[in-house]
Amino acid sequence: MAALIRLSELAVGTSATVREFRLTGNTGVRLREMGMLVGSPLTLVRTAPLGDPLEIKLRGYHLTLRKTEAEHILVEPKSD
């Protein structure tokens, strides 16, 4: 198993799998409802010019997250 990194540290264009999800409260519930679950594959599509927000592709749709939210999601980058 590869080392886990924060979603906010993932390089643009890189695919990964969600391994830990540390967000709680309304934000955590809402992201889980949208499919951000442990084991879900995702790809970092792009970041805004100043690095915030991040756009990811998750379960066939694009989702925009704040960098502060992405810091609480640990992912395992896909090894090619």
C-alpha positions as CSV (number, residue, x, y, z in Angstrom):
1,M,0.0,0.0,0.0
2,A,1.3,3.4,-1.0
3,A,1.7,6.2,1.6
4,L,-1.4,8.2,2.3
5,I,-1.4,11.9,1.5
6,R,-3.9,14.7,2.0
7,L,-6.2,15.3,-1.0
8,S,-5.0,18.9,-0.9
9,E,-1.5,17.7,-1.7
10,L,-2.5,15.6,-4.7
11,A,-1.0,16.7,-8.0
12,V,-3.3,17.9,-10.8
13,G,-4.3,15.0,-13.1
14,T,-3.5,12.3,-10.5
15,S,-6.0,9.6,-9.6
16,A,-6.4,8.3,-6.1
17,T,-8.6,6.4,-3.7
18,V,-10.2,7.8,-0.6
19,R,-8.7,5.9,2.4
20,E,-9.7,8.1,5.5
21,F,-12.3,10.8,5.8
22,R,-11.9,13.0,8.9
23,L,-14.6,15.6,8.2
24,T,-17.5,15.8,10.7
25,G,-20.5,17.9,11.1
26,N,-22.7,19.2,8.2
27,T,-19.8,19.4,5.8
28,G,-18.8,15.8,6.4
29,V,-22.4,14.6,6.1
30,R,-23.0,16.5,2.9
31,L,-19.8,15.2,1.2
32,R,-20.7,11.6,2.2
33,E,-24.2,12.1,0.6
34,M,-22.5,13.2,-2.6
35,G,-20.4,10.0,-2.7
36,M,-17.2,10.9,-0.9
37,L,-16.8,7.6,0.8
38,V,-13.8,5.5,1.9
39,G,-12.8,3.4,-1.2
40,S,-14.1,5.9,-3.7
41,P,-11.8,6.6,-6.7
42,L,-11.3,10.2,-7.6
43,T,-9.1,12.4,-9.9
44,L,-7.9,15.9,-9.1
45,V,-9.0,17.8,-12.3
46,R,-7.6,21.3,-11.5
47,T,-7.1,23.9,-8.9
48,A,-7.9,27.6,-8.9
49,P,-5.0,30.0,-9.7
50,L,-4.2,30.6,-6.0
51,G,-4.7,26.9,-5.1
52,D,-8.2,27.1,-3.6
53,P,-10.7,25.7,-4.4
54,L,-9.9,22.2,-5.9
55,E,-12.0,20.5,-8.5
56,I,-12.2,16.7,-8.4
57,K,-13.9,14.1,-10.5
58,L,-15.8,11.7,-8.3
59,R,-18.4,9.1,-9.3
60,G,-18.8,10.6,-12.8
61,Y,-19.4,14.2,-11.8
62,H,-17.2,17.2,-10.9
63,L,-17.1,18.4,-7.3
64,T,-15.4,21.6,-6.0
65,L,-13.9,21.5,-2.5
66,R,-12.2,24.1,-0.4
67,K,-8.6,23.4,0.3
68,T,-9.4,23.4,4.1
69,E,-11.9,20.6,3.5
70,A,-9.5,18.6,1.3
71,E,-6.9,18.7,4.0
72,H,-9.1,16.3,6.1
73,I,-9.4,13.7,3.4
74,L,-6.6,11.2,3.1
75,V,-6.1,9.5,-0.2
76,E,-3.8,6.8,-1.7
77,P,-2.4,7.9,-5.0
78,K,-2.8,5.4,-7.8
79,S,0.5,3.9,-8.7
80,D,1.0,3.4,-12.5
